[in-house]
Amino acid sequence: MNTLNIDIETFSSVDIKKAGLYKYVQSLDFQILLFAYSVDGQPTQIVDLAQGEEIPPNIIQALASPSVTKFAYNAAFEWYSLSKFFKTPLEQWRCTMFHGLYCGFTAGLGPTAIALGLPQDKRKLTTGTALIKLFCTPTKPNKKNGGRTRTLPSHEPEKWDLFKDYCVQDVEVEKEIARRLHRFPVPESEQRLWELDQQINVRGVRIDMDLVKGALYIDDLSTAALTIEASNITRLSNPNSAQQLQKWLTEKGVEVENLQKETVQNLINDVDGEVKRVLEIRQELSKTSVKKYQAMVEAVGDDGRVRGLLQHYGANRTGRWAGRLVQVQNLPRNYIDTLNIARDLVCQRKSEALKLIYGNVPDTLSQLIRTAFIPSKGNVLLISDFSAIEARVIAWLAQEQWRLNVFNTHGKIYEASASQMFGVPLELIKKGNPEYDLRQRGKVAELALGYQGGPRALESMDKDKVLKPEEMPDIVRRWRSANKRIVDLWYSLENAALAVLRTGQAVGVKGLLFARESDIMNGLDFLTITLPSSRKLYYVKPFLALNDFGKEALHYWGMNQDTKKWSKVGTYGGKLVENVVQAIARDCLAVTLKRLDIAGFETVMHIHDEVVLDVPEHLADLDKVAAIMGAPIDWAPGLPLNADGFISSYYMKD
């Protein structure tokens, strides 16, 4: 035996969508119902564990054997579930979902099968969702089902047989996906990173439940008080109803198309009196961060830790991680100077004192959400992040020398950018001087224009409205004039992609390799970009077509970020640069995570370019961690990395 393809069906009273895999499996009533397997690609067998059948001894031995590679779709589920009852080391598992994501496909066994063009007999059975709900989740008792709280095979024998067929078919689909992708393997370094990711997710991070419960308690009080206040002013039965409130505003002489956050914010500045107060209340009530507190309650385990916060290769265009459950990738920032005081008031549920000191209670609770993540007892959190990682990577990739000089010396890229754009000596752009106003212009330009953005990108990034619409084209021109090598990078990458599709020949540019890779027998065709790390970015079924400007452009099949559907996607030079830069930045983080693990540091989560380590207080060496993060990377000679950080008793933005 060399390979074992596996799919299981399970029962747990815990809602896996809200609580995640780890709490789901840790439930006392967790049970494996069906175990389907295929040895060395042979026809799939099914073991009905729910009805007393047992997994054959040779298969149990294979689960533990280092000579047998185990395959599953979303293998983290099978590995963690089976590990509760059997020995099956993580490094022996391979995840076909990860393989599909690596090759540019979407997540989900069914959608991936369709995207790959698998024939109907190799696709996921559509009956699965209803059968999973029936057998794998608690049953709501009623007269019709005899008041039972769970549906067993004996209750629905015909549907149970269908469920077994469904489990078998999942193995067949997974095998076919793995077979088709075989010629486009996941690099061994990425496999090791997947294993490290599972370890980080299993480790989890501790939650301050006193803070979480206090925040939810205070939010309930605050929401009730604000709703009553709005009702007293408007006399509406439901002042939270957009329809009712729009009608009330119209009666007050205020016409609005919608009550979205940005609309309300802009409107507040133009009105006064009771209309202003009602809109302020709506703005306060619109804070969604308390939902994250509720998500923590749903996901926290009996040991006070939340697990499974990160999805490896969740952003499959670049390979970056995606947030799950609490969504740590988009936590609100904190600006309060007295976080300790605010946290203590929330933990003690002192809502009136919180309101008295901080005013806006929902906003304060929003800013405290980060601080709900805390270290293990006796430990501290060591938080360190790369400094301007994307700006450094794009400077290195384009070899924009003045930018590299900045990052190799003082690192003040916003000031330096303003200096280059406006011809003002760098030393004049400092606090106290009138030239310091140029720094904000440099900052907006830096954040908006690196990936071929124009005036619209500037407008979107200019949150503080420091730029006038009429000056934006000039800002774009100045930035591009100061960054000619980056501009050249946009067109170099675009031309390389076009050349590959026109000629079929590989093109090397800026240390990257663009190529066409195909498997005609299996209907697979990719444009690939080999990164300096040797990892590849995959663009599925690439083709040339006219874009919205009537220009020939690269198109491919991928996930449309607006519709969330698998469809044709167009791209251009700046977007390719963005993909590549973010992918290289991600690879820098990957190297760092491995180095930190080797050095004995325990990562509990990481957010974009930041790592959060749970460290015994006497071992919290900030300089050592910064040195590890800033150390040279073999495949990126000359890339000027730098990191900084701090030590805290809770997670926050420094």
C-alpha positions in Angstrom: 0.0 0.0 0.0 1.3 3.4 -1.0 -1.7 5.8 -0.9 -5.0 6.0 0.9 -7.7 8.4 -0.2 -10.2 9.0 2.6 -13.5 10.8 3.2 -15.5 10.6 6.5 -18.9 11.7 7.6 -19.4 12.7 11.2 -21.9 13.8 13.9 -21.5 16.6 16.5 -23.9 18.8 18.3 -21.5 21.7 17.8 -22.2 23.9 14.8 -19.0 23.6 12.7 -19.8 26.8 10.7 -19.9 29.0 13.8 -17.5 27.1 16.1 -15.0 25.7 13.7 -13.4 22.3 13.2 -11.6 22.0 16.5 -14.4 22.7 18.9 -16.7 20.6 16.7 -14.4 17.5 17.1 -13.7 18.2 20.8 -17.4 17.9 21.5 -18.1 14.9 23.8 -20.8 13.6 21.4 -18.5 13.8 18.3 -18.7 10.5 16.3 -17.4 9.3 13.0 -20.4 7.8 11.1 -18.9 6.7 7.8 -15.3 6.0 6.7 -14.8 5.7 2.9 -11.4 4.8 1.6 -9.5 3.8 -1.5 -6.2 1.9 -1.5 -3.8 2.8 -4.3 -6.6 4.2 -6.5 -8.7 1.0 -6.3 -12.5 1.1 -6.1 -13.7 2.9 -2.9 -14.8 0.9 0.1 -17.2 2.1 2.8 -17.2 1.3 6.5 -20.5 1.9 8.3 -19.2 2.8 11.7 -22.6 4.1 12.8 -24.1 0.6 12.4 -21.3 -1.4 14.1 -18.9 -2.0 11.3 -15.2 -1.6 12.0 -12.3 -0.2 10.0 -10.1 -3.1 8.8 -6.9 -3.6 10.9 -4.6 -3.0 7.8 -6.3 0.4 7.2 -5.8 1.4 10.8 -2.1 0.4 10.5 -1.9 2.4 7.2 -3.2 5.5 9.0 -0.1 5.4 11.2 2.4 4.1 8.6 4.9 6.6 7.3 5.1 4.6 4.0 1.4 5.3 3.2 0.5 8.8 2.1 -3.0 9.8 3.1 -5.1 12.1 0.8 -8.3 13.9 1.5 -10.2 17.0 0.4 -9.7 19.6 3.2 -7.4 17.0 4.8 -7.3 19.1 8.1 -10.8 17.8 8.8 -10.0 14.1 8.2 -6.7 14.3 10.0 -7.9 16.1 13.1 -11.1 14.0 13.3 -9.3 10.6 12.9 -6.5 11.8 15.3 -9.1 11.7 18.1 -9.3 7.9 17.8 -6.2 6.7 15.9 -2.6 7.5 15.4 -2.1 9.3 12.1 0.9 11.8 12.0 0.2 15.1 10.2 3.2 15.0 7.9 1.8 11.9 6.2 -1.3 13.8 4.9 -1.8 15.6 1.7 -4.7 18.1 1.1 -6.3 18.0 -2.3 -8.2 21.2 -1.6 -4.9 23.0 -0.9 -3.5 21.4 -4.1 -6.5 22.9 -6.1 -6.1 26.3 -4.5 -2.4 26.2 -5.3 -3.2 25.6 -8.9 -5.6 28.6 -9.0 -8.9 26.8 -8.5 -11.6 27.7 -6.0 -12.4 26.0 -2.6 -15.1 23.3 -2.3 -15.1 19.8 -3.7 -18.2 20.4 -5.9 -17.1 23.7 -7.3 -13.6 22.5 -8.0 -14.9 19.4 -9.8 -17.0 21.7 -12.0 -14.2 24.2 -12.6 -11.9 21.3 -13.6 -14.6 20.1 -16.1 -15.0 16.6 -14.5 -17.6 14.4 -16.1 -20.9 14.0 -14.3 -20.0 10.6 -12.9 -16.9 12.2 -11.2 -18.8 15.1 -9.6 -20.1 15.5 -6.1 -23.6 14.3 -5.5 -26.1 17.1 -5.1 -28.0 15.2 -2.4 -25.2 15.7 0.1 -26.2 18.9 1.8 -29.7 17.7 2.9 -28.3 14.3 4.0 -25.5 16.0 6.1 -28.2 18.1 7.8 -30.3 15.0 8.5 -27.7 12.7 9.9 -24.7 14.9 11.0 -26.5 17.6 13.0 -29.0 17.5 15.8 -32.6 17.0 14.8 -35.3 19.5 16.0 -37.9 17.4 17.9 -41.5 17.5 16.7 -44.6 15.2 16.6 -43.7 13.9 13.1 -40.3 12.6 14.1 -41.5 11.3 17.5 -39.7 14.0 19.5 -36.2 12.7 18.7 -33.2 15.0 18.9 -31.1 13.0 16.4 -31.7 11.0 13.2 -30.1 7.6 13.2 -29.6 5.2 10.2 -32.5 3.1 11.5 -34.9 6.1 11.3 -34.2 6.7 7.6 -32.7 3.5 6.1 -33.1 4.5 2.4 -31.6 7.9 2.9 -28.8 6.3 4.9 -27.9 4.1 1.9 -27.9 7.3 -0.2 -25.6 8.9 2.3 -23.2 6.0 2.0 -23.2 6.5 -1.8 -22.5 10.1 -1.3 -19.5 9.4 1.0 -18.1 7.0 -1.6 -18.6 9.5 -4.4 -16.7 12.1 -2.5 -13.6 9.8 -2.5 -14.0 9.2 -6.2 -14.2 12.9 -6.9 -11.2 13.7 -4.7 -9.2 10.9 -6.4 -10.0 12.4 -9.8 -9.0 15.9 -8.8 -5.7 14.6 -7.4 -5.1 12.6 -10.5 -5.7 15.6 -12.8 -3.5 17.9 -10.8 -0.7 15.4 -10.5 1.4 17.0 -13.2 1.3 20.4 -11.3 2.6 19.4 -7.9 2.7 21.5 -4.7 6.4 22.2 -3.8 7.7 20.4 -0.8 8.3 23.7 1.0 4.7 24.6 0.7 3.6 21.1 2.0 5.8 21.8 5.1 4.1 25.2 5.4 0.7 23.6 5.3 1.7 21.3 8.1 3.0 24.3 10.2 -0.3 26.1 9.5 -2.2 23.1 11.0 0.0 23.2 14.1 -0.7 26.9 14.5 -4.4 26.5 14.1 -4.5 23.5 16.6 -2.5 25.5 19.1 -5.1 28.4 19.0 -5.0 31.6 21.0 -6.5 32.3 24.4 -9.5 34.6 24.8 -10.3 36.9 27.6 -13.8 35.7 28.3 -14.4 38.3 31.0 -13.8 41.0 28.5 -15.9 39.3 25.8 -18.9 38.7 28.1 -18.6 42.2 29.6 -18.6 43.7 26.1 -21.7 41.8 25.0 -23.5 42.8 28.3 -22.6 46.5 27.8 -23.5 46.4 24.1 -26.9 45.1 25.0 -27.5 47.9 27.4 -26.0 50.5 25.0 -28.1 49.3 22.1 -31.3 49.3 24.1 -30.6 52.9 25.4 -29.7 54.2 22.0 -32.8 52.5 20.4 -35.1 54.0 23.0 -33.5 57.5 22.5 -34.0 57.2 18.7 -37.6 56.1 19.2 -38.4 59.0 21.5 -37.0 61.4 19.0 -38.6 59.9 15.8 -41.7 58.2 17.3 -40.9 55.3 14.9 -41.8 51.7 15.9 -38.4 50.6 14.7 -35.8 53.4 14.3 -33.3 50.8 13.1 -35.4 50.2 10.0 -33.7 52.0 7.0 -37.1 52.3 5.3 -38.8 53.9 8.3 -35.9 56.2 9.0 -35.6 57.3 5.4 -39.3 58.3 5.4 -38.8 60.2 8.7 -35.8 62.0 7.2 -37.9 63.0 4.1 -40.5 64.4 6.4 -37.8 66.5 8.0 -36.7 67.8 4.6 -33.7 65.5 4.2 -33.6 63.4 1.1 -31.2 60.4 1.0 -30.9 57.5 -1.5 -29.6 55.1 1.2 -28.4 54.9 4.8 -25.1 53.2 4.2 -22.2 54.1 6.6 -20.5 56.5 4.2 -23.8 58.3 3.3 -24.7 58.7 7.0 -21.2 60.0 7.8 -21.3 62.7 5.1 -24.9 63.6 6.0 -24.0 64.2 9.7 -21.8 67.1 8.7 -24.6 68.8 6.8 -27.4 68.7 9.4 -28.0 69.6 13.0 -30.5 69.2 15.9 -32.5 66.1 16.3 -31.8 64.9 12.7 -28.1 65.0 13.5 -28.5 63.1 16.8 -30.6 60.4 15.1 -28.0 59.9 12.4 -25.3 59.8 15.1 -27.3 57.1 16.9 -27.6 55.1 13.7 -23.8 55.4 13.1 -23.1 54.2 16.7 -25.5 51.2 16.2 -23.9 50.3 12.9 -20.7 49.1 14.6 -20.5 45.4 13.7 -17.5 44.6 15.9 -19.7 43.1 18.7 -20.4 40.4 16.2 -16.8 39.4 16.6 -17.3 39.1 20.3 -20.2 36.8 19.7 -18.1 34.8 17.2 -15.5 34.3 20.0 -18.2 32.9 22.3 -19.3 30.5 19.6 -15.8 29.3 18.8 -14.0 29.3 22.1 -13.2 25.8 23.5 -13.5 24.5 27.0 -9.9 25.5 27.7 -10.6 29.2 26.8 -8.8 29.1 23.4 -10.1 29.7 19.9 -8.7 27.5 17.2 -8.8 27.6 13.4 -8.6 31.3 12.8 -6.5 31.1 9.6 -7.1 29.4 6.3 -3.9 28.4 4.5 -3.9 29.6 0.9 -7.3 31.2 1.5 -6.5 33.9 -1.0 -5.5 31.6 -3.8 -4.4 34.3 -6.3 -1.4 35.1 -4.2 -1.3 32.3 -1.6 -1.9 34.6 1.3 -3.8 33.4 4.4 -7.5 34.2 4.9 -9.3 34.8 8.2 -12.0 32.4 9.5 -14.5 32.4 12.4 -13.5 35.7 14.1 -11.9 37.1 10.9 -8.7 38.4 12.5 -7.6 39.8 9.1 -10.1 42.8 9.4 -10.1 43.7 13.1 -10.9 47.4 13.9 -7.9 49.5 14.9 -7.5 50.9 18.4 -6.7 54.5 19.1 -7.6 54.7 22.8 -4.5 55.7 24.9 -6.0 54.2 28.1 -6.8 50.6 26.9 -6.1 49.2 30.3 -8.7 51.4 31.9 -11.3 50.7 29.2 -10.7 46.9 29.4 -11.1 46.9 33.2 -14.4 48.9 33.0 -15.7 46.4 30.4 -14.6 43.3 32.4 -16.3 44.8 35.5 -19.4 45.7 33.3 -19.3 49.3 34.3 -21.3 50.7 31.4 -22.0 54.1 32.9 -18.4 54.8 33.7 -17.4 53.6 30.2 -19.8 56.0 28.7 -18.8 58.9 31.0 -15.1 58.5 30.1 -15.2 57.5 26.5 -18.5 58.8 25.2 -19.2 56.5 22.3 -19.7 53.1 23.8 -20.1 51.0 20.6 -16.9 52.6 19.2 -15.0 51.9 22.4 -16.1 48.2 22.3 -15.0 48.1 18.7 -11.6 49.3 19.6 -11.2 46.7 22.4 -12.0 43.7 20.1 -8.3 43.1 19.5 -7.5 43.1 23.2 -9.7 40.0 23.7 -6.8 37.9 22.4 -4.5 37.3 25.3 -1.5 35.1 26.1 -1.4 31.8 28.0 -1.1 32.1 31.7 2.4 33.2 32.7 3.1 34.3 29.2 3.1 37.5 27.2 2.2 38.3 23.6 5.2 39.3 21.5 3.8 41.1 18.4 6.1 41.9 15.5 5.5 43.0 12.0 7.4 43.8 8.8 7.9 47.5 8.1 6.2 48.6 4.8 6.8 45.1 3.3 4.9 45.6 0.0 6.7 48.9 -0.6 10.0 47.2 0.0 9.2 44.3 -2.2 8.0 46.4 -5.2 11.2 48.6 -4.8 13.4 45.5 -4.8 11.5 43.9 -7.7 11.6 47.0 -9.9 15.1 48.0 -8.6 13.9 51.5 -8.0 17.2 52.6 -6.4 16.1 55.8 -4.6 13.5 53.7 -2.8 15.9 51.0 -1.9 18.2 53.7 -0.5 15.4 54.9 1.7 14.7 51.4 3.0 18.4 50.7 3.6 18.7 53.9 5.7 16.0 55.9 7.5 13.0 54.1 6.1 10.7 57.2 5.9 9.1 56.4 2.6 6.2 58.8 2.8 8.5 61.8 3.4 11.0 60.5 0.7 8.2 60.0 -1.8 6.9 63.6 -1.2 10.5 64.8 -1.6 10.8 63.1 -4.9 7.4 64.2 -6.2 7.6 67.8 -5.2 11.3 68.5 -5.4 11.5 69.5 -1.7 14.6 68.6 0.4 13.8 65.6 2.6 15.1 67.4 5.8 12.4 70.1 5.4 9.5 67.6 5.5 9.3 67.3 9.3 6.8 68.3 12.0 6.7 72.0 12.6 7.6 73.0 9.0 5.0 74.0 6.5 6.5 71.4 4.1 5.3 68.6 6.5 1.8 68.9 4.8 3.4 67.2 1.8 4.0 64.0 3.8 0.3 63.2 3.8 0.2 63.7 0.0 3.1 61.3 -0.3 1.4 58.8 2.0 -1.8 58.8 0.0 0.1 58.5 -3.3 2.2 55.6 -1.9 -0.8 53.7 -0.7 -2.8 54.3 -3.9 -0.5 54.3 -7.0 1.9 51.4 -6.7 -0.3 49.1 -8.7 -1.1 51.4 -11.7 -3.8 53.2 -9.8 -5.0 56.6 -11.0 -7.2 59.5 -9.7 -9.9 57.1 -8.6 -7.5 55.1 -6.5 -6.3 58.3 -4.9 -9.8 59.3 -4.1 -10.6 55.9 -2.6 -7.4 56.0 -0.5 -7.7 59.7 0.6 -9.8 59.0 3.7 -8.9 62.4 5.3 -9.6 64.4 2.1 -6.2 66.0 1.9 -6.3 66.1 -1.9 -8.6 68.2 -4.2 -10.1 66.3 -7.2 -8.5 68.8 -9.6 -5.0 68.1 -8.3 -5.2 64.3 -8.4 -4.1 63.8 -12.1 -1.0 65.9 -11.3 -0.3 63.8 -8.2 -0.5 60.7 -10.4 1.8 62.2 -13.0 4.3 63.3 -10.3 4.4 59.9 -8.6 4.9 58.0 -11.9 7.6 60.4 -12.9 9.4 59.8 -9.6 9.0 56.0 -10.0 9.9 55.2 -13.6 11.2 51.7 -12.8 8.0 50.7 -11.1 6.0 52.0 -14.1 8.3 50.0 -16.3 7.6 47.0 -14.1 3.8 47.2 -14.8 4.4 47.1 -18.6 7.2 44.5 -18.4 5.0 42.0 -16.6 2.0 42.8 -18.9 4.0 42.4 -22.0 5.6 39.1 -20.7 2.1 37.6 -20.1 0.9 38.7 -23.6 4.1 37.3 -25.2 3.6 33.9 -23.6 0.0 33.6 -24.7 0.9 34.8 -28.3 3.9 32.5 -28.8 3.7 29.8 -26.2 7.3 30.5 -25.3 8.4 31.2 -21.7 9.6 34.7 -20.9 11.9 35.7 -18.0 11.5 39.2 -16.6 12.7 40.9 -13.3 13.6 37.5 -11.8 10.2 36.0 -12.6 9.4 33.3 -15.2 6.2 33.5 -17.2 5.2 30.3 -18.9 2.3 28.3 -20.4 1.9 24.9 -18.7 -0.7 22.5 -20.0 -2.0 19.0 -19.8 -4.1 18.5 -22.9 -5.2 15.0 -22.0 -6.9 16.3 -18.8 -8.0 19.6 -20.3 -5.8 21.8 -18.1 -4.1 25.0 -19.3 -2.4 27.6 -17.1 -0.3 30.7 -17.3 2.2 30.4 -14.5 4.5 32.9 -12.9 7.4 31.3 -11.1 8.4 33.5 -8.1 11.9 34.0 -6.7 11.0 31.5 -4.0 10.2 28.9 -6.7 6.5 28.9 -5.8 4.2 29.4 -8.8 1.2 31.5 -9.3 -1.4 29.9 -11.5 -3.9 31.5 -13.9 -6.5 29.0 -15.1 -7.4 28.7 -18.8 -5.7 31.9 -19.9 -6.7 33.6 -23.1 -6.4 37.0 -24.9 -9.4 39.2 -25.5 -10.1 42.9 -25.7 -10.7 44.7 -22.4 -13.1 47.6 -21.6 -10.6 50.0 -23.3 -10.5 48.0 -26.6 -7.0 46.8 -25.9 -5.8 43.2 -26.1 -5.4 41.9 -22.5 -4.9 38.8 -20.5 -8.0 37.0 -19.3 -8.4 33.8 -17.3 -10.9 31.9 -15.2 -11.1 32.6 -11.5 -13.3 33.7 -8.6 -15.0 37.0 -9.3 -14.5 39.1 -6.1 -17.8 40.9 -6.6 -20.1 38.0 -7.6 -18.1 35.3 -5.8 -18.7 33.1 -8.8 -16.3 31.2 -11.0 -16.1 33.2 -14.2 -13.8 35.0 -16.7 -11.6 37.6 -15.1 -9.5 40.3 -17.0 -6.3 41.6 -15.7 -3.5 44.1 -16.6 0.1 45.0 -15.7 -0.5 46.8 -12.5 -2.7 44.0 -11.2 -0.1 41.4 -12.1 2.5 43.4 -10.2 0.1 43.5 -7.2 -0.3 39.7 -7.4 3.4 39.2 -7.6 4.4 41.7 -4.9 1.8 40.4 -2.4 2.9 36.8 -3.2 6.5 37.6 -2.5 5.6 39.4 0.7 3.6 36.3 1.7 6.6 34.2 1.0 8.7 36.4 3.2 6.2 35.8 6.0 6.3 32.0 5.3 10.0 32.0 5.7 9.7 33.9 8.9 7.1 31.5 10.3 9.3 28.6 9.7 12.4 30.4 11.2 10.4 31.3 14.3 9.2 27.8 14.7 12.8 26.4 14.4 13.9 29.0 17.0 11.3 27.7 19.4 8.7 30.5 19.3 5.0 29.5 19.3 3.0 31.5 16.8 -0.7 31.7 17.8 -1.8 33.8 14.8 -0.5 36.1 12.1 -2.3 38.9 10.4 -1.0 40.1 6.9 2.6 41.0 7.7 2.4 40.6 11.5 3.2 37.6 13.8 1.7 37.1 17.2 3.8 34.9 19.5 2.7 33.4 22.8 6.0 33.5 24.9 7.0 32.9 28.5 7.8 36.3 29.9 11.4 35.5 30.6 11.9 34.4 27.0 10.3 37.4 25.4 13.2 38.6 23.4 12.0 41.3 21.0 15.4 42.0 19.5 15.8 38.3 18.6 12.4 38.1 16.9 13.1 41.3 15.0 16.4 39.9 13.9 14.8 36.7 12.6 12.2 38.7 10.7 14.8 41.1 9.2 17.3 38.4 8.3 18.3 38.1 4.6 16.4 35.5 2.5 18.4 33.3 0.2 16.1 33.7 -2.8 15.8 37.5 -2.4 19.3 38.9 -2.2 19.3 42.6 -1.6 15.6 42.8 -0.3 15.8 45.2 2.6 13.6 43.6 5.3 13.0 45.3 8.6 10.7 44.5 11.5 9.6 46.1 14.7 7.4 45.1 17.5 6.3 45.2 21.2 5.4 43.1 24.1 1.9 43.2 25.6 -0.5 41.4 27.9 -3.1 41.5 25.2 -3.2 41.9 21.4 -3.4 45.5 20.0 -2.2 47.8 17.3 0.7 49.7 18.7 
